[in-house]
Amino acid sequence: MRTKSGVMLGLGETPEEVIETMEDLVNVQVDVLTLGQYLQPTSKHLPVKEFITPAQFAYYKELGLKMGFKYVESGPLVRSSYHAEKHLF
């Protein structure tokens, strides 16, 4: 069974923190990583601090694959179930 983790970006994290989190996840044998843009659902929720660029999402995907993740889905509209069928055995 594959292990999967999803991370929402745009809440004020630094690129170094994202990379450190990715390293932690690969070190505990997470196979599938999804990285998406946090979008504030209502005014009662935390506001978006930053919109991540498509180039930054592409960089995280490339880096994640080099780190050893089997699959990395990375983009502004990616959610934890994004293309889930592709990640099955």
N, CA, C and O atoms as a printed pandas DataFrame, in Angstrom:
     atom_number atom_name residue_name chain_id  residue_number  x_coord  y_coord  z_coord
0              1         N          MET        A               1    0.836   -1.184    0.000
1              2        CA          MET        A               1    0.000    0.000    0.000
2              3         C          MET        A               1    0.879    1.246    0.000
3              4         O          MET        A               1    1.858    1.325    0.743
4              5         N          ARG        A               2    0.535    2.191   -0.814
5              6        CA          ARG        A               2    1.297    3.434   -0.881
6              7         C          ARG        A               2    0.865    4.362    0.252
7              8         O          ARG        A               2   -0.302    4.391    0.643
8              9         N          THR        A               3    1.829    5.116    0.766
9             10        CA          THR        A               3    1.510    6.134    1.756
10            11         C          THR        A               3    1.506    7.477    1.057
11            12         O          THR        A               3    2.315    7.731    0.164
12            13         N          LYS        A               4    0.589    8.332    1.471
13            14        CA          LYS        A               4    0.358    9.587    0.777
14            15         C          LYS        A               4    0.260   10.727    1.774
15            16         O          LYS        A               4   -0.246   10.555    2.883
16            17         N          SER        A               5    0.746   11.888    1.373
17            18        CA          SER        A               5    0.628   13.073    2.204
18            19         C          SER        A               5    0.326   14.271    1.323
19            20         O          SER        A               5    0.834   14.379    0.207
20            21         N          GLY        A               6   -0.501   15.163    1.828
21            22        CA          GLY        A               6   -0.830   16.388    1.114
22            23         C          GLY        A               6   -0.383   17.608    1.899
23            24         O          GLY        A               6   -0.492   17.645    3.125
24            25         N          VAL        A               7    0.122   18.602    1.185
25            26        CA          VAL        A               7    0.604   19.831    1.810
26            27         C          VAL        A               7   -0.017   21.016    1.079
27            28         O          VAL        A               7    0.039   21.096   -0.148
28            29         N          MET        A               8   -0.602   21.929    1.832
29            30        CA          MET        A               8   -1.136   23.158    1.267
30            31         C          MET        A               8   -0.112   24.282    1.480
31            32         O          MET        A               8    0.411   24.463    2.580
32            33         N          LEU        A               9    0.156   25.015    0.426
33            34        CA          LEU        A               9    1.145   26.092    0.469
34            35         C          LEU        A               9    0.461   27.449    0.359
35            36         O          LEU        A               9   -0.660   27.558   -0.138
36            37         N          GLY        A              10    1.150   28.474    0.828
37            38        CA          GLY        A              10    0.631   29.835    0.730
38            39         C          GLY        A              10    0.205   30.413    2.058
39            40         O          GLY        A              10   -0.496   31.425    2.104
40            41         N          LEU        A              11    0.628   29.770    3.154
41            42        CA          LEU        A              11    0.273   30.243    4.495
42            43         C          LEU        A              11    1.431   30.942    5.201
43            44         O          LEU        A              11    1.395   31.150    6.413
44            45         N          GLY        A              12    2.453   31.300    4.433
45            46        CA          GLY        A              12    3.584   32.013    5.014
46            47         C          GLY        A              12    4.825   31.174    5.210
47            48         O          GLY        A              12    5.806   31.641    5.789
48            49         N          GLU        A              13    4.798   29.936    4.734
49            50        CA          GLU        A              13    5.965   29.065    4.867
50            51         C          GLU        A              13    7.077   29.539    3.917
51            52         O          GLU        A              13    6.813   30.150    2.882
52            53         N          THR        A              14    8.302   29.247    4.293
53            54        CA          THR        A              14    9.434   29.583    3.433
54            55         C          THR        A              14    9.752   28.393    2.532
55            56         O          THR        A              14    9.384   27.265    2.861
56            57         N          PRO        A              15   10.426   28.618    1.402
57            58        CA          PRO        A              15   10.852   27.482    0.581
58            59         C          PRO        A              15   11.687   26.477    1.375
59            60         O          PRO        A              15   11.576   25.271    1.156
60            61         N          GLU        A              16   12.505   26.955    2.276
61            62        CA          GLU        A              16   13.338   26.061    3.102
62            63         C          GLU        A              16   12.461   25.166    3.979
63            64         O          GLU        A              16   12.768   23.989    4.172
64            65         N          GLU        A              17   11.372   25.722    4.507
65            66        CA          GLU        A              17   10.464   24.920    5.330
66            67         C          GLU        A              17    9.736   23.873    4.491
67            68         O          GLU        A              17    9.515   22.752    4.950
68            69         N          VAL        A              18    9.366   24.232    3.275
69            70        CA          VAL        A              18    8.713   23.269    2.384
70            71         C          VAL        A              18    9.669   22.115    2.083
71            72         O          VAL        A              18    9.283   20.948    2.150
72            73         N          ILE        A              19   10.905   22.446    1.755
73            74        CA          ILE        A              19   11.901   21.414    1.437
74            75         C          ILE        A              19   12.183   20.536    2.653
75            76         O          ILE        A              19   12.301   19.318    2.524
76            77         N          GLU        A              20   12.291   21.143    3.824
77            78        CA          GLU        A              20   12.514   20.366    5.050
78            79         C          GLU        A              20   11.349   19.409    5.303
79            80         O          GLU        A              20   11.560   18.263    5.697
80            81         N          THR        A              21   10.129   19.875    5.078
81            82        CA          THR        A              21    8.956   19.014    5.242
82            83         C          THR        A              21    8.983   17.865    4.243
83            84         O          THR        A              21    8.684   16.723    4.590
84            85         N          MET        A              22    9.344   18.177    2.996
85            86        CA          MET        A              22    9.455   17.125    1.977
86            87         C          MET        A              22   10.505   16.093    2.384
87            88         O          MET        A              22   10.274   14.894    2.227
88            89         N          GLU        A              23   11.643   16.529    2.899
89            90        CA          GLU        A              23   12.689   15.610    3.360
90            91         C          GLU        A              23   12.169   14.730    4.491
91            92         O          GLU        A              23   12.414   13.524    4.507
92            93         N          ASP        A              24   11.449   15.334    5.438
93            94        CA          ASP        A              24   10.888   14.565    6.550
94            95         C          ASP        A              24    9.921   13.497    6.044
95            96         O          ASP        A              24    9.940   12.360    6.515
96            97         N          LEU        A              25    9.082   13.867    5.089
97            98        CA          LEU        A              25    8.095   12.924    4.568
98            99         C          LEU        A              25    8.741   11.772    3.813
99           100         O          LEU        A              25    8.339   10.621    3.980
100          101         N          VAL        A              26    9.729   12.065    2.991
101          102        CA          VAL        A              26   10.392   10.986    2.251
102          103         C          VAL        A              26   11.175   10.088    3.219
103          104         O          VAL        A              26   11.311    8.888    2.979
104          105         N          ASN        A              27   11.682   10.663    4.298
105          106        CA          ASN        A              27   12.434    9.878    5.281
106          107         C          ASN        A              27   11.556    8.920    6.081
107          108         O          ASN        A              27   12.056    7.938    6.629
108          109         N          VAL        A              28   10.252    9.195    6.155
109          110        CA          VAL        A              28    9.334    8.263    6.823
110          111         C          VAL        A              28    8.571    7.433    5.789
111          112         O          VAL        A              28    7.516    6.868    6.079
112          113         N          GLN        A              29    9.125    7.374    4.587
113          114        CA          GLN        A              29    8.677    6.494    3.513
114          115         C          GLN        A              29    7.298    6.840    2.944
115          116         O          GLN        A              29    6.528    5.950    2.582
116          117         N          VAL        A              30    6.995    8.130    2.868
117          118        CA          VAL        A              30    5.806    8.559    2.132
118          119         C          VAL        A              30    6.136    8.404    0.653
119          120         O          VAL        A              30    7.195    8.841    0.203
120          121         N          ASP        A              31    5.226    7.778   -0.110
121          122        CA          ASP        A              31    5.449    7.516   -1.535
122          123         C          ASP        A              31    4.870    8.582   -2.448
123          124         O          ASP        A              31    5.449    8.906   -3.485
124          125         N          VAL        A              32    3.718    9.128   -2.057
125          126        CA          VAL        A              32    2.967   10.048   -2.904
126          127         C          VAL        A              32    2.814   11.377   -2.171
127          128         O          VAL        A              32    2.356   11.422   -1.029
128          129         N          LEU        A              33    3.200   12.448   -2.838
129          130        CA          LEU        A              33    3.126   13.785   -2.249
130          131         C          LEU        A              33    2.272   14.673   -3.138
131          132         O          LEU        A              33    2.474   14.734   -4.350
132          133         N          THR        A              34    1.312   15.364   -2.522
133          134        CA          THR        A              34    0.555   16.374   -3.246
134          135         C          THR        A              34    0.839   17.730   -2.628
135          136         O          THR        A              34    0.815   17.890   -1.407
136          137         N          LEU        A              35    1.106   18.698   -3.481
137          138        CA          LEU        A              35    1.367   20.077   -3.057
138          139         C          LEU        A              35    0.378   20.977   -3.775
139          140         O          LEU        A              35    0.334   20.991   -5.005
140          141         N          GLY        A              36   -0.411   21.725   -3.026
141          142        CA          GLY        A              36   -1.417   22.595   -3.624
142          143         C          GLY        A              36   -1.437   23.963   -2.970
143          144         O          GLY        A              36   -0.822   24.180   -1.926
144          145         N          GLN        A              37   -2.149   24.875   -3.595
145          146        CA          GLN        A              37   -2.297   26.230   -3.088
146          147         C          GLN        A              37   -3.427   26.273   -2.070
147          148         O          GLN        A              37   -4.541   25.832   -2.351
148          149         N          TYR        A              38   -3.138   26.805   -0.889
149          150        CA          TYR        A              38   -4.202   27.041    0.092
150          151         C          TYR        A              38   -5.085   28.163   -0.433
151          152         O          TYR        A              38   -4.588   29.197   -0.879
152          153         N          LEU        A              39   -6.381   27.957   -0.377
153          154        CA          LEU        A              39   -7.354   28.980   -0.760
154          155         C          LEU        A              39   -8.289   29.199    0.423
155          156         O          LEU        A              39   -8.877   28.246    0.934
156          157         N          GLN        A              40   -8.427   30.426    0.852
157          158        CA          GLN        A              40   -9.243   30.760    2.021
158          159         C          GLN        A              40  -10.714   30.468    1.722
159          160         O          GLN        A              40  -11.304   31.127    0.865
160          161         N          PRO        A              41  -11.324   29.487    2.416
161          162        CA          PRO        A              41  -12.701   29.114    2.094
162          163         C          PRO        A              41  -13.736   30.176    2.489
163          164         O          PRO        A              41  -14.711   30.396    1.771
164          165         N          THR        A              42  -13.519   30.821    3.617
165          166        CA          THR        A              42  -14.424   31.891    4.069
166          167         C          THR        A              42  -13.593   32.937    4.793
167          168         O          THR        A              42  -12.420   32.708    5.089
168          169         N          SER        A              43  -14.190   34.069    5.076
169          170        CA          SER        A              43  -13.473   35.136    5.794
170          171         C          SER        A              43  -13.144   34.746    7.230
171          172         O          SER        A              43  -12.355   35.426    7.887
172          173         N          LYS        A              44  -13.732   33.670    7.725
173          174        CA          LYS        A              44  -13.447   33.199    9.088
174          175         C          LYS        A              44  -12.206   32.314    9.148
175          176         O          LYS        A              44  -11.729   31.990   10.235
176          177         N          HIS        A              45  -11.682   31.923    7.994
177          178        CA          HIS        A              45  -10.497   31.075    7.928
178          179         C          HIS        A              45   -9.243   31.927    7.737
179          180         O          HIS        A              45   -9.319   33.116    7.427
180          181         N          LEU        A              46   -8.097   31.292    7.929
181          182        CA          LEU        A              46   -6.829   31.990    7.736
182          183         C          LEU        A              46   -6.742   32.567    6.329
183          184         O          LEU        A              46   -7.165   31.925    5.367
184          185         N          PRO        A              47   -6.194   33.776    6.202
185          186        CA          PRO        A              47   -6.039   34.365    4.870
186          187         C          PRO        A              47   -4.838   33.767    4.135
187          188         O          PRO        A              47   -3.904   33.254    4.752
188          189         N          VAL        A              48   -4.886   33.846    2.817
189          190        CA          VAL        A              48   -3.748   33.448    1.991
190          191         C          VAL        A              48   -2.650   34.486    2.197
191          192         O          VAL        A              48   -2.899   35.686    2.087
192          193         N          LYS        A              49   -1.447   34.028    2.494
193          194        CA          LYS        A              49   -0.306   34.934    2.653
194          195         C          LYS        A              49    0.421   35.155    1.338
195          196         O          LYS        A              49    0.983   36.224    1.101
196          197         N          GLU        A              50    0.406   34.120    0.468
197          198        CA          GLU        A              50    1.159   34.188   -0.779
198          199         C          GLU        A              50    0.561   33.217   -1.787
199          200         O          GLU        A              50    0.131   32.122   -1.425
200          201         N          PHE        A              51    0.536   33.620   -3.050
201          202        CA          PHE        A              51    0.165   32.709   -4.117
202          203         C          PHE        A              51    1.449   32.165   -4.727
203          204         O          PHE        A              51    2.298   32.926   -5.191
204          205         N          ILE        A              52    1.581   30.857   -4.724
205          206        CA          ILE        A              52    2.781   30.176   -5.213
206          207         C          ILE        A              52    2.747   30.189   -6.742
207          208         O          ILE        A              52    1.702   29.949   -7.347
208          209         N          THR        A              53    3.883   30.468   -7.357
209          210        CA          THR        A              53    3.952   30.551   -8.813
210          211         C          THR        A              53    3.972   29.149   -9.435
211          212         O          THR        A              53    4.385   28.187   -8.787
212          213         N          PRO        A              54    3.527   29.038  -10.682
213          214        CA          PRO        A              54    3.627   27.748  -11.376
214          215         C          PRO        A              54    5.070   27.237  -11.437
215          216         O          PRO        A              54    5.306   26.033  -11.335
216          217         N          ALA        A              55    6.026   28.142  -11.602
217          218        CA          ALA        A              55    7.439   27.725  -11.638
218          219         C          ALA        A              55    7.865   27.117  -10.303
219          220         O          ALA        A              55    8.611   26.138  -10.284
220          221         N          GLN        A              56    7.406   27.678   -9.196
221          222        CA          GLN        A              56    7.763   27.138   -7.884
222          223         C          GLN        A              56    7.133   25.768   -7.682
223          224         O          GLN        A              56    7.778   24.865   -7.150
224          225         N          PHE        A              57    5.875   25.599   -8.102
225          226        CA          PHE        A              57    5.246   24.277   -8.014
226          227         C          PHE        A              57    6.019   23.262   -8.853
227          228         O          PHE        A              57    6.229   22.129   -8.418
228          229         N          ALA        A              58    6.441   23.659  -10.047
229          230        CA          ALA        A              58    7.212   22.752  -10.920
230          231         C          ALA        A              58    8.540   22.381  -10.271
231          232         O          ALA        A              58    8.977   21.233  -10.356
232          233         N          TYR        A              59    9.179   23.345   -9.628
233          234        CA          TYR        A              59   10.446   23.087   -8.933
234          235         C          TYR        A              59   10.242   22.063   -7.813
235          236         O          TYR        A              59   11.027   21.124   -7.679
236          237         N          TYR        A              60    9.189   22.244   -7.009
237          238        CA          TYR        A              60    8.932   21.305   -5.919
238          239         C          TYR        A              60    8.658   19.902   -6.453
239          240         O          TYR        A              60    9.082   18.916   -5.849
240          241         N          LYS        A              61    7.953   19.804   -7.578
241          242        CA          LYS        A              61    7.682   18.482   -8.169
242          243         C          LYS        A              61    8.985   17.817   -8.589
243          244         O          LYS        A              61    9.226   16.658   -8.252
244          245         N          GLU        A              62    9.823   18.535   -9.316
245          246        CA          GLU        A              62   11.105   17.991   -9.773
246          247         C          GLU        A              62   11.967   17.579   -8.582
247          248         O          GLU        A              62   12.555   16.498   -8.581
248          249         N          LEU        A              63   12.039   18.429   -7.583
249          250        CA          LEU        A              63   12.839   18.134   -6.394
250          251         C          LEU        A              63   12.297   16.905   -5.665
251          252         O          LEU        A              63   13.066   16.043   -5.239
252          253         N          GLY        A              64   10.978   16.828   -5.524
253          254        CA          GLY        A              64   10.383   15.693   -4.833
254          255         C          GLY        A              64   10.686   14.371   -5.516
255          256         O          GLY        A              64   10.967   13.374   -4.851
256          257         N          LEU        A              65   10.631   14.360   -6.834
257          258        CA          LEU        A              65   10.955   13.132   -7.564
258          259         C          LEU        A              65   12.426   12.765   -7.377
259          260         O          LEU        A              65   12.758   11.588   -7.236
260          261         N          LYS        A              66   13.305   13.761   -7.375
261          262        CA          LYS        A              66   14.733   13.504   -7.135
262          263         C          LYS        A              66   14.979   12.997   -5.722
263          264         O          LYS        A              66   15.903   12.216   -5.494
264          265         N          MET        A              67   14.157   13.438   -4.768
265          266        CA          MET        A              67   14.297   12.999   -3.371
266          267         C          MET        A              67   13.890   11.543   -3.189
267          268         O          MET        A              67   14.330   10.885   -2.246
268          269         N          GLY        A              68   13.044   11.038   -4.097
269          270        CA          GLY        A              68   12.648    9.644   -3.985
270          271         C          GLY        A              68   11.160    9.381   -3.881
271          272         O          GLY        A              68   10.757    8.225   -3.756
272          273         N          PHE        A              69   10.321   10.423   -3.928
273          274        CA          PHE        A              69    8.884   10.169   -3.964
274          275         C          PHE        A              69    8.552    9.432   -5.256
275          276         O          PHE        A              69    9.143    9.712   -6.299
276          277         N          LYS        A              70    7.617    8.497   -5.195
277          278        CA          LYS        A              70    7.198    7.758   -6.396
278          279         C          LYS        A              70    6.357    8.651   -7.313
279          280         O          LYS        A              70    6.488    8.602   -8.536
280          281         N          TYR        A              71    5.502    9.459   -6.708
281          282        CA          TYR        A              71    4.645   10.386   -7.443
282          283         C          TYR        A              71    4.616   11.716   -6.704
283          284         O          TYR        A              71    4.585   11.751   -5.474
284          285         N          VAL        A              72    4.626   12.800   -7.452
285          286        CA          VAL        A              72    4.443   14.128   -6.887
286          287         C          VAL        A              72    3.459   14.867   -7.790
287          288         O          VAL        A              72    3.709   15.041   -8.982
288          289         N          GLU        A              73    2.347   15.297   -7.216
289          290        CA          GLU        A              73    1.398   16.161   -7.914
290          291         C          GLU        A              73    1.568   17.531   -7.271
291          292         O          GLU        A              73    1.417   17.671   -6.057
292          293         N          SER        A              74    1.880   18.537   -8.073
293          294        CA          SER        A              74    2.215   19.848   -7.538
294          295         C          SER        A              74    1.649   20.938   -8.438
295          296         O          SER        A              74    2.061   21.075   -9.591
296          297         N          GLY        A              75    0.712   21.708   -7.914
297          298        CA          GLY        A              75    0.110   22.779   -8.692
298          299         C          GLY        A              75   -0.932   23.507   -7.870
299          300         O          GLY        A              75   -1.342   23.021   -6.815
300          301         N          PRO        A              76   -1.366   24.668   -8.339
301          302        CA          PRO        A              76   -2.272   25.502   -7.547
302          303         C          PRO        A              76   -3.613   24.856   -7.223
303          304         O          PRO        A              76   -4.188   25.151   -6.176
304          305         N          LEU        A              77   -4.122   23.996   -8.076
305          306        CA          LEU        A              77   -5.431   23.380   -7.824
306          307         C          LEU        A              77   -5.340   21.930   -7.368
307          308         O          LEU        A              77   -6.357   21.239   -7.299
308          309         N          VAL        A              78   -4.147   21.466   -7.059
309          310        CA          VAL        A              78   -3.948   20.088   -6.595
310          311         C          VAL        A              78   -4.477   19.951   -5.169
311          312         O          VAL        A              78   -4.235   20.801   -4.312
312          313         N          ARG        A              79   -5.199   18.867   -4.939
313          314        CA          ARG        A              79   -5.690   18.513   -3.614
314          315         C          ARG        A              79   -5.259   17.080   -3.327
315          316         O          ARG        A              79   -4.755   16.397   -4.220
316          317         N          SER        A              80   -5.449   16.621   -2.112
317          318        CA          SER        A              80   -4.903   15.313   -1.716
318          319         C          SER        A              80   -5.469   14.161   -2.547
319          320         O          SER        A              80   -4.812   13.128   -2.678
320          321         N          SER        A              81   -6.650   14.310   -3.103
321          322        CA          SER        A              81   -7.222   13.234   -3.918
322          323         C          SER        A              81   -6.906   13.411   -5.406
323          324         O          SER        A              81   -7.380   12.624   -6.225
324          325         N          TYR        A              82   -6.126   14.412   -5.767
325          326        CA          TYR        A              82   -5.837   14.741   -7.158
326          327         C          TYR        A              82   -5.230   13.548   -7.889
327          328         O          TYR        A              82   -4.176   13.051   -7.494
328          329         N          HIS        A              83   -5.886   13.086   -8.947
329          330        CA          HIS        A              83   -5.428   11.946   -9.756
330          331         C          HIS        A              83   -5.107   10.727   -8.898
331          332         O          HIS        A              83   -4.151   10.003   -9.175
332          333         N          ALA        A              84   -5.892   10.505   -7.878
333          334        CA          ALA        A              84   -5.621    9.402   -6.941
334          335         C          ALA        A              84   -5.524    8.058   -7.649
335          336         O          ALA        A              84   -4.761    7.188   -7.228
336          337         N          GLU        A              85   -6.293    7.882   -8.723
337          338        CA          GLU        A              85   -6.273    6.598   -9.435
338          339         C          GLU        A              85   -4.916    6.285  -10.029
339          340         O          GLU        A              85   -4.607    5.111  -10.235
340          341         N          LYS        A              86   -4.087    7.287  -10.317
341          342        CA          LYS        A              86   -2.764    7.059  -10.892
342          343         C          LYS        A              86   -1.788    6.481   -9.870
343          344         O          LYS        A              86   -0.759    5.919  -10.244
344          345         N          HIS        A              87   -2.100    6.614   -8.604
345          346        CA          HIS        A              87   -1.150    6.249   -7.566
346          347         C          HIS        A              87   -1.414    4.877   -6.970
347          348         O          HIS        A              87   -0.769    4.485   -5.997
348          349         N          LEU        A              88   -2.358    4.148   -7.547
349          350        CA          LEU        A              88   -2.658    2.790   -7.073
350          351         C          LEU        A              88   -1.677    1.811   -7.693
351          352         O          LEU        A              88   -1.070    2.103   -8.723
352          353         N          PHE        A              89   -1.521    0.659   -7.073
353          354        CA          PHE        A              89   -0.664   -0.383   -7.628
354          355         C          PHE        A              89   -1.232   -0.864   -8.927
355          356         O          PHE        A              89   -0.658   -1.748   -9.563
